Amino acid sequence: MPEMVLRPRALELPDVLQFMQLLWAVVHGIETTSKRMAARTGVTGPQRLVLRVVGLFPGLSAGELASILLLHPSTLTGILQRLATQGLLTRTDDPGDRRRAVLKLTARGARANATGDGTVEAAVAEALDGINARDRAATRRVFERLAGFLEPDVPSTTEPGGPRSRRVARREGGD
């Protein structure tokens, strides 16, 4: 199991900067792995995530998928178009509501969905292996809270009126 080794000078950084340093390492690792995936399998990390979710829930609408992925639907449009162009995904009219398009994997998309080695998902699964449920839940809460501060529209477990609201109010001269 690979461990991140911090240089002594990095340990002198304040807590927040040490945390950001690790976040950037994770983001860089995801981007690097995504590029390798694209070269090897023809799909990037975000495209594979879409394939995985559509594979688990065939017949989702783009709006439902965006909601699951915590993305704005317009962010998802380009990914869906590329997957459709590559013949990995189909968008068809919902028989019950022609205004709604549903997403399904093609046979080629199902094969791409099955490939797991060397993916971001495989790295995350390996990293989580052996981490207890309590630590996973704590990590999830930290990431949900951070996502809420970075993207206020992203749903999180932080309750309205919680720490963020008080902090913003304090900066703006409130309570």
C-alpha positions as CSV (number, residue, x, y, z in Angstrom):
1,M,0.0,0.0,0.0
2,P,1.7,3.2,-1.1
3,E,2.2,5.9,1.6
4,M,2.8,9.6,0.9
5,V,6.1,10.6,2.3
6,L,6.3,14.3,3.4
7,R,9.6,16.1,3.4
8,P,10.6,17.7,6.7
9,R,9.9,21.2,5.4
10,A,6.4,20.2,4.4
11,L,5.8,19.2,8.0
12,E,6.4,22.8,8.9
13,L,3.5,24.0,6.9
14,P,0.3,25.0,8.7
15,D,-2.4,22.3,9.0
16,V,-4.5,23.9,6.2
17,L,-1.6,24.0,3.8
18,Q,-0.7,20.4,4.6
19,F,-4.3,19.3,3.9
20,M,-4.3,21.3,0.6
21,Q,-0.9,19.7,-0.3
22,L,-2.5,16.3,0.0
23,L,-5.6,17.3,-1.9
24,W,-3.5,18.6,-4.7
25,A,-1.6,15.3,-4.7
26,V,-4.9,13.4,-5.0
27,V,-6.2,15.7,-7.8
28,H,-2.9,15.4,-9.7
29,G,-3.0,11.6,-9.3
30,I,-6.6,11.4,-10.5
31,E,-5.7,13.6,-13.6
32,T,-2.6,11.5,-14.4
33,T,-4.5,8.2,-14.0
34,S,-7.3,9.6,-16.1
35,K,-4.9,10.4,-18.9
36,R,-3.4,7.0,-18.7
37,M,-6.9,5.4,-18.8
38,A,-7.7,7.5,-21.9
39,A,-4.6,6.3,-23.7
40,R,-5.2,2.6,-22.6
41,T,-9.0,2.2,-22.7
42,G,-10.2,5.2,-24.7
43,V,-12.1,6.7,-21.8
44,T,-11.1,9.2,-19.1
45,G,-11.9,9.0,-15.4
46,P,-15.0,11.2,-15.6
47,Q,-16.2,9.2,-18.7
48,R,-15.7,5.9,-16.9
49,L,-17.6,7.2,-13.8
50,V,-20.5,8.0,-16.1
51,L,-20.3,4.6,-17.7
52,R,-20.2,2.9,-14.3
53,V,-23.3,4.8,-13.0
54,V,-25.3,4.3,-16.2
55,G,-24.3,0.6,-16.1
56,L,-25.6,0.3,-12.6
57,F,-28.8,2.3,-13.4
58,P,-29.7,1.9,-17.1
59,G,-32.5,4.2,-18.2
60,L,-31.4,7.2,-16.1
61,S,-32.0,10.6,-17.5
62,A,-29.2,13.1,-17.9
63,G,-30.7,15.2,-15.1
64,E,-30.8,12.2,-12.7
65,L,-27.2,11.3,-13.6
66,A,-26.1,14.9,-13.0
67,S,-27.8,14.7,-9.6
68,I,-26.1,11.5,-8.7
69,L,-22.7,12.8,-9.7
70,L,-23.3,16.2,-8.0
71,L,-22.7,18.0,-11.3
72,H,-24.6,20.7,-13.1
73,P,-26.3,19.1,-16.2
74,S,-24.4,21.4,-18.6
75,T,-21.1,20.0,-17.2
76,L,-22.3,16.5,-18.1
77,T,-23.4,17.4,-21.6
78,G,-19.9,17.2,-23.2
79,I,-19.1,13.9,-21.5
80,L,-22.3,12.4,-22.7
81,Q,-21.8,13.6,-26.3
82,R,-18.2,12.2,-26.4
83,L,-19.4,8.8,-25.0
84,A,-22.3,8.7,-27.6
85,T,-19.8,9.7,-30.4
86,Q,-17.5,6.8,-29.3
87,G,-20.5,4.4,-29.5
88,L,-20.4,3.7,-25.7
89,L,-23.7,5.2,-24.7
90,T,-27.1,5.8,-26.3
91,R,-29.6,8.6,-25.5
92,T,-33.1,7.6,-26.5
93,D,-36.5,9.2,-25.9
94,D,-38.3,7.9,-22.9
95,P,-41.3,6.0,-24.2
96,G,-43.4,7.5,-21.3
97,D,-42.2,11.1,-21.8
98,R,-40.7,12.1,-25.1
99,R,-39.3,15.3,-23.6
100,R,-37.0,13.1,-21.4
101,A,-34.0,11.2,-22.8
102,V,-32.8,8.0,-21.1
103,L,-29.2,6.8,-21.1
104,K,-28.1,3.2,-21.7
105,L,-24.7,1.5,-22.4
106,T,-24.1,0.0,-25.8
107,A,-22.4,-3.4,-25.9
108,R,-19.1,-1.6,-26.5
109,G,-19.9,0.6,-23.5
110,A,-20.6,-2.4,-21.3
111,R,-17.2,-3.8,-22.2
112,A,-15.5,-0.5,-21.3
113,N,-17.5,-0.5,-18.1
114,A,-16.2,-3.9,-17.2
115,T,-12.5,-3.0,-17.5
116,G,-11.3,-2.1,-14.0
117,D,-7.5,-2.4,-13.8
118,G,-5.5,0.8,-13.9
119,T,-8.6,3.0,-13.3
120,V,-9.1,5.8,-10.8
121,E,-11.8,3.6,-9.3
122,A,-9.4,0.7,-8.8
123,A,-6.9,3.0,-7.0
124,V,-9.6,4.4,-4.7
125,A,-10.9,0.9,-4.0
126,E,-7.4,-0.3,-3.1
127,A,-6.8,2.8,-0.9
128,L,-10.1,2.2,0.9
129,D,-9.3,-1.5,1.5
130,G,-8.6,-2.0,5.1
131,I,-10.0,1.4,6.2
132,N,-12.7,0.9,8.8
133,A,-16.2,2.2,8.4
134,R,-15.8,4.9,11.1
135,D,-12.7,6.4,9.3
136,R,-14.5,6.2,5.9
137,A,-17.5,8.0,7.4
138,A,-15.3,10.7,8.9
139,T,-13.4,11.2,5.6
140,R,-16.7,11.4,3.7
141,R,-18.0,14.1,6.2
142,V,-14.8,16.2,5.6
143,F,-15.1,15.9,1.8
144,E,-18.8,16.8,1.9
145,R,-18.1,19.8,4.1
146,L,-15.2,20.9,1.9
147,A,-17.3,20.5,-1.3
148,G,-20.0,22.6,0.4
149,F,-17.5,25.4,0.9
150,L,-16.1,25.2,-2.6
151,E,-19.4,24.6,-4.4
152,P,-22.3,25.9,-2.3
153,D,-24.8,24.1,-4.6
154,V,-23.4,20.7,-3.8
155,P,-25.5,18.9,-1.3
156,S,-23.7,18.0,1.9
157,T,-24.3,16.9,5.4
158,T,-23.6,20.4,6.8
159,E,-26.9,21.7,8.0
160,P,-28.2,25.2,6.9
161,G,-27.2,27.8,9.4
162,G,-24.2,25.6,10.4
163,P,-20.5,26.7,10.6
164,R,-20.3,28.1,7.1
165,S,-23.2,30.4,7.6
166,R,-21.9,31.7,10.9
167,R,-18.4,32.3,9.4
168,V,-19.7,34.2,6.4
169,A,-22.0,36.3,8.7
170,R,-19.0,37.1,10.9
171,R,-16.9,38.2,7.9
172,E,-19.7,40.4,6.7
173,G,-20.1,41.9,10.1
174,G,-23.0,39.8,11.3
175,D,-23.3,37.9,14.7
